[in-house]
Amino acid sequence: MKMAALVRGVVMGAMMLCFAAGVRADGLEYRYEVGGMIGGSTYYGDANYSSPFNNFNVMGGALFRYNINPRMAVKANLAVARISGSTVGADNSFPCGDIEFGRMLYELGAQYECHFLAYGDGSGYKRSRRLAPYLFAGVGLTYAPAPAKHVFTPNIPLGIGLKCKVMPRLNVGCELSYRFTFSDNLDVTDRNGTTLGDPYGIESGFMKNKDGYSFLSLFVTYDLSPKYRKCNN
């Protein structure tokens, strides 16, 4: 009887220790996140000034996030997307006639994120939230290879996002962003020289008459490298 009681005590003690360890693990903060994203892309330029889902194409990529604290993070991304446009049926009349184009682009970028709420698993004294909206801005580089003219340009991303911690180390979310570029040649793809680079002969300025594109994406990330807390007892 004594042996049985001892065994039961050991088993119960082990279960309690496992439970406590699980609770502590759930309350940990993590330094890094790695994951992927997928969604759609839209081109903005001479063939599309404002329609957010006109010629909606596919995009995807990978991301890495460093969590500074529950309210701030720095993110790096590598994205691949297709953009396209068409002047067919446009309200404006183009001197070069109707043009359709499509091309791939590649982006490497970094953004700073600011959360409206402290983000975490909802435990601990910081009163973190599993669901947190945020704003982000940053810098990036965009490369669009041939068919007609290679384009390599800086970009400035601005956007909003929403992230949710569905498990202690698993995050899902969505982002909507616009990428301002310093090039007017994203819609230059015609091998014969007919282009939308400057159809009206208007001289481009520093941020005037430039092309851009937007991303609407869903992402999944996994937390790495827990932040170890010091014992204050």
N, C-alpha and C positions, 0 to 999 in steps of 0.2 A: 504493500500500500504506500509505504514511504517512497519507494522507488518510482511508483506511478505518479505520485504527487510531484516528485522532483522533476520527472520528465515533462509533466504538464506545465510546471512552472518555467522550465527552460524553453519549451515551445512558445508559451505565451510571451515570455520575455523577448525571445527572438522576433516574434511577430510585432511586438510593440516597437522594438528597435528599428525594424524595417519600415514600419509606418512613419515613425519619427524622421527617419532618413529621407523618406519620400516627401514628407512635408517640407523639410529643409531644402531638398533639391528643387521643389516647386517654387520656393520663395527666393531662389537665387536670381541675380541679375547676370546677364551675359554680355561680353564685350563685343562679339562679332555675330554677324548673320551672313550666310551665303545662300544663294538660291537662283531661281530663274523667273522669267516673265514672258508673257505672250499676250498679244492683243492686236490692235489695228493702228494704221498710220494714215495721215491725210496731208497732202501737199497744199501749200498756200503760195500763190504767186500770180502771174499775169493770167493764168487760166482758171484760177479759183481764188477769189479775194476773201471770202468769209464763210463759205458753207463748210461746217465742221465734218460732215460725213460724205462729202462729194468725192467719188473715186476712192473709197475706203479700201485700204490694202492691209496685208498681214505684216506683223513685226514680231520679233522675239529677241531674247538675249539673256545675259547673266548679270547678277548684281552682287555686290559686297557692301555690307553696311557696318560701320563702327559706331557703337552706341556710346556717346560721351556721357550721358546721364538719361534718366527717364523722359526728359523733355527735349533733348537735342541729339542729333545723329549726323554723321557724314557718310555719304553713299557714293560708290563708284559703279558705273554700268558699262557694259559692252553690248551694243544693240545692232541688229541687222533688220532692215525694213525695205519695203518696196513702196515707191511713190509713183503716181501717175496723174495725168491731167488731160483735159480736152477742151477745145474752144467750140466744139460743135454745139449749136443751140445757144451760145452765149449771147447776152444782151449787147455786148460791145462788138464793134466791127473791127477785125484785125487786118492790117495792110497785107500781111503775109498769107491770109486765108485761114481756113480751118486746119488746126494741128492737133494731133494726139501724140502723147509720149508716155513712156514708162521706163523706170530705171531703178536699180538697187542703190542703197546707201548704207554706210557703216558708221557707227558712232561710238566714240569713247568719251565718257563724261564723268564729272564729279559734281555732287550737289550737297548743300547744307540743308538739313531738315529741322523745322521747329514745330513741336507738337503743341496743340492746344491743351492737352491733358497729359499728366504723367503716365507713361506707357509701361505696362508690366503685366504680371499675372494676377493682380488684384490683391496680393497679400503684402504684409509688412507695414511699417509705420509711414511709408511714403504715400499711401493711399493711391496707388497706381490703378489704372484702368485697362481692361482687356481690349477696349475699343477706343481708338484715338485718331482724330483727324489731324492733318498737318499741312504746312506750306513748305515749299522747297524752291531753291534757286541755286544756280551754279554756273559752270563753264564746261565746254566740251569741244570736240573736234569732229567734223563730219567729212567723210570721204565718199564721193560718188564716182565710180569708174565709168569708162566708156559705155554706151556705144559712140558718142560723138565727141564729147569734151570731158576730160577729167576735172572734177571739182574737189578741192580741198580747202575747207573753210572752218574758222571757229564758229561756235554757236553759243547762245545764252539760253539755257532752259529755265522756264518758270512754270510752276504747277501746284496742284493740290492733290492730296492723297488721303486715304483712310486705311488703317491697318488694324488687324484683330489677332490677338493671341488665342488660337483655338486649342492649343496644348502648351504645357510649360515651356517647350522649346520649339514650337512650330507656329509660324506667323503667316497669315494670308492678308492680302490687301489689293487695292486698286489705285491707279494714278491717272490723272489727266494733265497733260503738259503741252506747252508750246515751245518750240525751238526757234529762236530768232537766229538767222545766219547772216553772214557778211558777204554773201554772194548772190548775184542775180542770174546765175547760170544753172540752177538745179533743173530748170525746164528746157535746157539746151541739149537735145538728143538727136537731132536730124542730121544724118550723114551728108545730105546734099546741101546743107547750109541754111535751110529754112528753120528758123528758131524762134523761141519766145523770150530770148535773153533780153531784148530791148525793142519790142515791136513798134513803139511809138517814137523812138529816138530820144527818150527822156534820159538825161544824164543821171546816173545813180550817185547818191551821197553816202555818207558814213553809215546811216541806218535808213536811208531813203530808197525806195524802190528795190528792196531786197526780197529774196524768197525765204520761205520758212516751212516748217512741217510740225505736226502734232502727233503725240502718242496717247492712246487710250489702252492701258495695260492692266493685266492681273498678274500678281506675283505671289510666290511661295518661297519662304526662307526658313532656314534652320539655325538655331542659336548654337554658338560655339564659345569656348573659353569662359567659364564662370568667373565672376568677380568674387574673390574670397574675402569674407568679412572678418575683421579683427574681433576677438573676444574681449568684451569690456568688463567681464566679471572679475 
